[in-house]
Amino acid sequence: MLAGVEMGRNRRNRLALLEAGRSMGRAFSVRELHTAARSGAPKLGLTTAYRAVERWREEGWAEEAGSRGGEAVYVLCAAQGHHHHLVCVDCGATALLEGCALEPVRAAARRAGFELGDAALGSLPARCAACARARATGD
């Protein structure tokens, strides 16, 4: 369990959601999290899952990590300080990038007369090695 995460009311549902999120080990949509958590909490509602993820975001335990299939995806993250995530657009695998290697991109955009749509660039869409190989071989 993440240290400092308050379970509050409905502890069993929140714990099932937290365990599901941690066991996935990848970026997840709220619907994916809900489906995974229902094995441990069959009566868990989708609204409860949305509320839990929003609460985790507010408390700094989860971060939005772009989108996949038209749905927002999130990562559980306890990293401190400025950082970014690489997120596989196919399977949701993630990698943490500590610090900021993106300042040159921001500066280049300003020089070209552009403003980045996502100034924080918290997550970067990418393709993990396994998905890139599968795509290249047509699997």
Secondary structure, 3 states (H helix, E strand, C coil): CCCCCCCCCCHHHHHHHHHHHHHHCCCECHHHHHHHHCCCCCCCCHHHHHHHHHHHHHHCCEEEEEEECCEEEEEECCCCCCEEEEEECCCCCEEEEECCCCHHHHHHHHHCCCCCCCCCCCEEEECCHHHHHHHHHCC
